[in-house]
Amino acid sequence: MQERFQISVQRSCALALLQRSTWYAKSHARDQSALRQRIRDIALSRPRFGYRRVLVMLHREGWDVGKKRVYRLYSLEGLQLRMKVKRRKRIALLRGKPPVPTGPNQHWSMDFVHDQMLDGRRFRILTVIDQWSRESVCLEANFRQTGRAVGQALDRSALLRGWPESITVDNGTEFTSRALDDWAYRRGVKLDYTRPGKPTDNGLIESFNGRLRDEFLNVHEFVTLYDLREKMTAWQHDYNHHRPHSSLGHLTPSEFVQKWSVQPKEAAPLQF
C-alpha cells in the first residue's frame, strides 16, 4: 500500500488498522531472512563453529552485523542444540555420499602410519594420496605430529599442484584440531570426515598404508629420522613412477596422469 500510493508508514498503518510496531516487526523479520539462512548454512557446513566463529565468517563476507544479533538468530535456528550430540557421533552424522573424482587433484585421502626406529623410538608418517590417480602426494615422517604440522606438510605438497577440493580423513586428534580446521577454511578445502570405526570409508588410503608397510617399513631398518626420510623418498618415487596398479589398468600413477592429460575421457580408473 505504501509503495503503491506513495504514502507514509504512519498513514498506511492507520488505513490498515495496524500498529506501527507491527509493521516494523514484520519488515525487520523479512530483512533478516537472508542473514538467518546464511547463518544456518555456515553452521551446518562448519559443525564445530559456535556463533562467535560464525560471526567472524559473516564479517569476512561483508555482513554488517553485531555479536548479539548473530547469537539471537543462531539460537532461533536451534543451532546450539548441535552441541548436545557427542563429538564422535556428531562428525559421523555429517558424512554424506563421498565425492567421486573425475580428474587429478580433486580429492585426496590422508592418514597416519606408526612404526619405530632401530633403537625403539616411535615415529609417525603422514600419508596423503590422490584418490583418482592413486599418486602418493605426501609422505611426511616425524616423531610428533600436530594439526599445524599437517597443514604445513600439505602446503608444501600443494606448491606445484595446488590444493584439492576435499581431503578424506578419520576423526584423529590432529585431523579434528582447530589448527587444521583453520588451515582448511583459509584454503577453501573441505575436510570430509569418515564415520568412527569405519576405516572402509577411507579405503584407498588404508590400501596405500598396507603397501607402505609391506613394501617399505617391513623391509628396512631406520637409524635416524634422516635415514628414514631418505629411504622413504626413494620408495615414494618408485611407487609413483614405476609401480603399476591394477585399478589404473596396470599403469603407474604418473603414467595414468600423463594419459589423462592427453586423452581425459579414456583415463578413468577401472576400479574405485
JOPE-V662935 format. One record per pair of residues at least 6 apart in sequence whose ideal C-beta (glycine too) atoms are under 8 Angstrom apart, sorted by the first residue. I is the first residue (numbers start at 1). GAP is how many residues later the second one is. D is the distance in Angstrom with one decimal. If there is no record, write none. Layout:
i->I gap->GAP d->D
i->I gap->GAP d->D
This chain:
i->1 gap->6 d->7.3
i->1 gap->11 d->4.9
i->1 gap->14 d->6.9
i->1 gap->15 d->6.8
i->2 gap->6 d->7.3
i->2 gap->7 d->6.1
i->2 gap->10 d->4.4
i->7 gap->8 d->8.0
i->9 gap->11 d->6.4
i->9 gap->14 d->6.0
i->10 gap->10 d->6.5
i->12 gap->6 d->8.0
i->12 gap->11 d->7.3
i->13 gap->6 d->6.7
i->13 gap->7 d->5.0
i->13 gap->9 d->7.6
i->13 gap->10 d->5.4
i->32 gap->41 d->6.5
i->35 gap->23 d->7.9
i->35 gap->28 d->6.7
i->35 gap->30 d->6.5
i->35 gap->38 d->6.4
i->36 gap->37 d->5.0
i->36 gap->40 d->7.2
i->36 gap->41 d->6.4
i->38 gap->20 d->6.9
i->38 gap->23 d->7.7
i->38 gap->25 d->7.3
i->39 gap->15 d->5.8
i->39 gap->19 d->7.3
i->39 gap->31 d->6.5
i->39 gap->34 d->5.4
i->39 gap->35 d->5.7
i->39 gap->38 d->6.5
i->39 gap->40 d->7.5
i->40 gap->37 d->5.1
i->40 gap->39 d->6.9
i->42 gap->7 d->6.7
i->42 gap->12 d->5.1
i->42 gap->15 d->5.4
i->42 gap->16 d->7.3
i->43 gap->6 d->6.1
i->43 gap->11 d->5.8
i->43 gap->31 d->6.9
i->43 gap->34 d->7.3
i->43 gap->36 d->4.6
i->43 gap->39 d->7.5
i->44 gap->35 d->8.0
i->46 gap->7 d->7.3
i->46 gap->8 d->7.7
i->46 gap->11 d->7.6
i->46 gap->139 d->7.5
i->47 gap->35 d->6.3
i->47 gap->43 d->6.2
i->47 gap->44 d->7.4
i->47 gap->47 d->5.6
i->48 gap->128 d->7.8
i->48 gap->130 d->8.0
i->48 gap->133 d->6.5
i->49 gap->8 d->7.4
i->51 gap->16 d->7.8
i->51 gap->19 d->5.5
i->51 gap->20 d->4.9
i->51 gap->23 d->4.1
i->51 gap->24 d->7.8
i->51 gap->28 d->7.6
i->51 gap->29 d->7.7
i->52 gap->15 d->7.2
i->54 gap->16 d->6.2
i->54 gap->20 d->6.4
i->55 gap->10 d->7.2
i->55 gap->12 d->5.8
i->55 gap->15 d->4.6
i->58 gap->7 d->5.8
i->58 gap->12 d->6.6
i->59 gap->6 d->7.8
i->74 gap->6 d->6.8
i->82 gap->8 d->6.6
i->85 gap->8 d->6.8
i->87 gap->89 d->7.9
i->88 gap->83 d->6.1
i->88 gap->108 d->4.7
i->89 gap->107 d->7.6
i->91 gap->80 d->5.5
i->91 gap->85 d->7.2
i->91 gap->102 d->4.7
i->91 gap->105 d->7.2
i->92 gap->101 d->7.7
i->92 gap->103 d->4.4
i->92 gap->104 d->5.5
i->94 gap->99 d->6.8
i->95 gap->97 d->7.3
i->95 gap->98 d->6.1
i->95 gap->99 d->6.7
i->95 gap->100 d->5.6
i->95 gap->106 d->7.1
i->98 gap->9 d->8.0
i->98 gap->70 d->6.8
i->98 gap->94 d->6.5
i->98 gap->103 d->7.3
i->99 gap->7 d->7.4
i->99 gap->8 d->5.6
i->99 gap->66 d->7.4
i->99 gap->67 d->6.2
i->99 gap->93 d->7.6
i->100 gap->172 d->7.0
i->101 gap->6 d->4.7
i->101 gap->29 d->7.8
i->101 gap->30 d->5.1
i->101 gap->31 d->3.8
i->102 gap->30 d->7.3
i->102 gap->166 d->7.4
i->103 gap->29 d->6.2
i->103 gap->157 d->6.6
i->103 gap->161 d->7.0
i->104 gap->26 d->5.9
i->104 gap->28 d->5.7
i->104 gap->29 d->5.1
i->104 gap->31 d->7.5
i->104 gap->57 d->7.9
i->104 gap->153 d->5.4
i->104 gap->156 d->6.7
i->105 gap->25 d->6.4
i->105 gap->56 d->5.3
i->105 gap->57 d->6.3
i->105 gap->59 d->5.6
i->106 gap->25 d->7.6
i->106 gap->26 d->6.3
i->106 gap->58 d->6.0
i->106 gap->59 d->5.2
i->106 gap->60 d->7.7
i->107 gap->23 d->7.7
i->107 gap->24 d->4.6
i->107 gap->25 d->7.0
i->107 gap->57 d->5.8
i->107 gap->58 d->6.2
i->107 gap->59 d->5.1
i->107 gap->60 d->7.4
i->107 gap->61 d->6.9
i->107 gap->85 d->7.8
i->108 gap->20 d->5.5
i->108 gap->21 d->6.6
i->108 gap->22 d->5.9
i->108 gap->23 d->6.5
i->108 gap->29 d->6.0
i->108 gap->56 d->4.7
i->108 gap->58 d->7.5
i->108 gap->59 d->4.6
i->108 gap->60 d->7.2
i->109 gap->19 d->7.1
i->109 gap->20 d->5.4
i->109 gap->22 d->5.6
i->109 gap->58 d->7.1
i->109 gap->59 d->4.6
i->109 gap->60 d->7.8
i->109 gap->93 d->5.4
i->109 gap->95 d->5.1
i->109 gap->96 d->3.8
i->109 gap->99 d->7.7
i->110 gap->16 d->7.1
i->110 gap->17 d->6.9
i->110 gap->18 d->4.7
i->110 gap->28 d->8.0
i->110 gap->40 d->7.7
i->110 gap->57 d->5.3
i->110 gap->58 d->7.0
i->110 gap->59 d->5.0
i->110 gap->65 d->7.2
i->110 gap->95 d->6.6
i->111 gap->15 d->8.0
i->111 gap->16 d->5.3
i->111 gap->58 d->7.3
i->111 gap->59 d->6.7
i->111 gap->91 d->6.7
i->111 gap->94 d->4.5
i->111 gap->95 d->7.2
i->111 gap->98 d->6.0
i->112 gap->12 d->5.1
i->112 gap->13 d->6.7
i->112 gap->14 d->6.1
i->112 gap->15 d->7.0
i->112 gap->33 d->6.6
i->112 gap->60 d->6.8
i->112 gap->62 d->7.5
i->113 gap->11 d->7.0
i->113 gap->12 d->4.6
i->113 gap->14 d->5.8
i->113 gap->96 d->5.1
i->113 gap->99 d->6.0
i->113 gap->100 d->6.6
i->113 gap->104 d->7.3
i->114 gap->8 d->6.6
i->114 gap->9 d->7.6
i->114 gap->10 d->5.5
i->114 gap->11 d->7.9
i->115 gap->7 d->7.5
i->115 gap->8 d->6.3
i->115 gap->10 d->7.4
i->115 gap->98 d->7.7
i->115 gap->102 d->5.0
i->116 gap->6 d->5.0
i->116 gap->7 d->6.8
i->117 gap->6 d->6.6
i->117 gap->105 d->5.2
i->117 gap->106 d->6.9
i->117 gap->107 d->7.5
i->117 gap->108 d->7.9
i->117 gap->111 d->7.4
i->118 gap->103 d->5.0
i->118 gap->104 d->6.2
i->118 gap->105 d->5.5
i->119 gap->104 d->7.8
i->121 gap->22 d->6.6
i->122 gap->21 d->7.1
i->123 gap->18 d->5.6
i->123 gap->19 d->6.7
i->123 gap->20 d->5.4
i->123 gap->99 d->7.9
i->123 gap->102 d->6.9
i->123 gap->105 d->6.8
i->124 gap->17 d->7.3
i->124 gap->18 d->6.4
i->124 gap->19 d->7.6
i->124 gap->20 d->7.7
i->124 gap->21 d->5.0
i->125 gap->14 d->6.0
i->125 gap->15 d->6.8
i->125 gap->16 d->4.8
i->125 gap->87 d->7.4
i->125 gap->107 d->7.3
i->126 gap->12 d->6.3
i->126 gap->13 d->7.2
i->126 gap->14 d->4.1
i->126 gap->15 d->7.8
i->126 gap->16 d->7.8
i->126 gap->19 d->6.2
i->126 gap->23 d->8.0
i->126 gap->24 d->6.1
i->126 gap->27 d->5.6
i->127 gap->9 d->7.5
i->127 gap->11 d->7.2
i->127 gap->12 d->6.1
i->127 gap->78 d->6.3
i->127 gap->81 d->6.2
i->127 gap->82 d->5.9
i->127 gap->85 d->6.6
i->128 gap->8 d->7.5
i->128 gap->9 d->4.4
i->128 gap->10 d->3.8
i->128 gap->11 d->7.8
i->128 gap->25 d->7.9
i->128 gap->26 d->7.1
i->128 gap->29 d->6.5
i->128 gap->39 d->7.6
i->128 gap->77 d->7.9
i->129 gap->6 d->6.4
i->129 gap->7 d->5.7
i->129 gap->8 d->5.9
i->129 gap->75 d->6.3
i->129 gap->76 d->5.9
i->129 gap->79 d->5.1
i->130 gap->7 d->5.6
i->130 gap->34 d->7.7
i->130 gap->123 d->7.5
i->131 gap->37 d->7.3
i->131 gap->73 d->5.5
i->132 gap->137 d->6.8
i->133 gap->115 d->7.4
i->133 gap->120 d->4.8
i->133 gap->123 d->5.3
i->133 gap->124 d->5.1
i->133 gap->127 d->7.7
i->134 gap->70 d->7.2
i->134 gap->74 d->7.4
i->134 gap->111 d->5.5
i->134 gap->113 d->6.8
i->134 gap->114 d->6.3
i->134 gap->119 d->5.1
i->134 gap->122 d->7.5
i->134 gap->135 d->7.9
i->135 gap->105 d->5.5
i->135 gap->118 d->3.9
i->135 gap->119 d->7.2
i->135 gap->122 d->6.9
i->136 gap->72 d->7.1
i->136 gap->100 d->5.0
i->136 gap->103 d->5.4
i->136 gap->104 d->5.6
i->136 gap->117 d->7.5
i->137 gap->20 d->5.2
i->137 gap->24 d->7.5
i->138 gap->15 d->5.7
i->138 gap->16 d->6.7
i->138 gap->18 d->7.6
i->138 gap->19 d->4.3
i->139 gap->73 d->7.9
i->139 gap->93 d->5.4
i->139 gap->94 d->7.6
i->139 gap->97 d->5.2
i->140 gap->9 d->7.8
i->140 gap->13 d->4.2
i->141 gap->84 d->6.5
i->141 gap->87 d->5.2
i->141 gap->88 d->5.7
i->141 gap->91 d->6.2
i->142 gap->7 d->6.6
i->142 gap->83 d->7.4
i->143 gap->82 d->7.0
i->145 gap->29 d->5.6
i->146 gap->28 d->6.1
i->146 gap->31 d->7.2
i->146 gap->33 d->6.8
i->147 gap->26 d->7.8
i->147 gap->27 d->4.8
i->147 gap->28 d->7.3
i->147 gap->30 d->3.1
i->147 gap->31 d->7.2
i->147 gap->32 d->3.6
i->147 gap->33 d->3.9
i->147 gap->34 d->7.8
i->147 gap->36 d->7.5
i->148 gap->29 d->7.9
i->148 gap->31 d->4.3
i->148 gap->32 d->7.7
i->148 gap->35 d->7.9
i->149 gap->25 d->7.9
i->150 gap->24 d->5.4
i->150 gap->25 d->7.3
i->150 gap->29 d->8.0
i->150 gap->30 d->5.6
i->150 gap->33 d->7.8
i->151 gap->28 d->6.3
i->151 gap->29 d->5.6
i->151 gap->32 d->3.5
i->154 gap->9 d->7.5
i->154 gap->13 d->7.8
i->154 gap->29 d->7.3
i->158 gap->29 d->8.0
i->163 gap->24 d->5.0
i->163 gap->25 d->7.1
i->163 gap->26 d->5.3
i->164 gap->25 d->6.3
i->165 gap->24 d->7.1
i->165 gap->25 d->6.5
i->166 gap->23 d->6.6
i->166 gap->24 d->4.1
i->166 gap->25 d->7.3
i->166 gap->26 d->4.9
i->167 gap->17 d->7.6
i->167 gap->22 d->6.1
i->167 gap->23 d->7.5
i->167 gap->24 d->5.9
i->167 gap->25 d->6.7
i->168 gap->24 d->4.6
i->168 gap->25 d->8.0
i->168 gap->26 d->6.6
i->168 gap->33 d->7.3
i->168 gap->34 d->5.1
i->168 gap->37 d->7.3
i->169 gap->6 d->4.1
i->169 gap->22 d->5.9
i->169 gap->23 d->7.1
i->169 gap->24 d->6.2
i->169 gap->25 d->7.1
i->169 gap->33 d->7.3
i->170 gap->23 d->7.2
i->170 gap->24 d->5.1
i->170 gap->26 d->8.0
i->170 gap->29 d->7.5
i->170 gap->32 d->6.4
i->171 gap->22 d->5.9
i->171 gap->23 d->7.1
i->171 gap->25 d->5.6
i->174 gap->6 d->6.6
i->175 gap->16 d->7.0
i->175 gap->18 d->7.5
i->176 gap->17 d->7.6
i->180 gap->11 d->7.2
i->181 gap->10 d->7.1
i->183 gap->6 d->7.8
i->184 gap->6 d->7.0
i->184 gap->7 d->5.1
i->194 gap->7 d->3.6
i->194 gap->8 d->5.1
i->195 gap->6 d->5.6
i->199 gap->7 d->5.3
i->200 gap->6 d->7.7
i->211 gap->28 d->7.5
i->212 gap->23 d->7.8
i->215 gap->20 d->7.1
i->215 gap->24 d->8.0
i->216 gap->15 d->7.5
i->216 gap->16 d->6.9
i->216 gap->19 d->4.6
i->220 gap->11 d->5.5
i->222 gap->6 d->4.1
i->222 gap->9 d->7.1
i->239 gap->14 d->7.6
i->240 gap->12 d->6.7
i->240 gap->13 d->5.0
i->240 gap->14 d->5.4
i->241 gap->11 d->5.7
i->241 gap->12 d->7.8
i->241 gap->13 d->4.9
i->242 gap->10 d->6.1
i->243 gap->9 d->6.0
i->244 gap->6 d->4.5
i->244 gap->7 d->6.1
i->244 gap->8 d->5.6
i->245 gap->6 d->6.9
i->245 gap->7 d->7.1
i->245 gap->8 d->7.0
i->245 gap->11 d->7.7
i->246 gap->24 d->7.8
i->246 gap->25 d->7.3
i->247 gap->22 d->5.4
i->247 gap->23 d->6.0
i->247 gap->24 d->4.2
i->247 gap->25 d->7.3
i->248 gap->7 d->7.8
i->248 gap->8 d->4.5
i->248 gap->21 d->6.0
i->248 gap->22 d->7.2
i->249 gap->7 d->7.6
i->249 gap->21 d->5.5
i->251 gap->8 d->6.7
i->256 gap->11 d->6.2
i->256 gap->13 d->7.9
i->259 gap->7 d->7.0
i->259 gap->8 d->4.7
i->260 gap->7 d->3.7
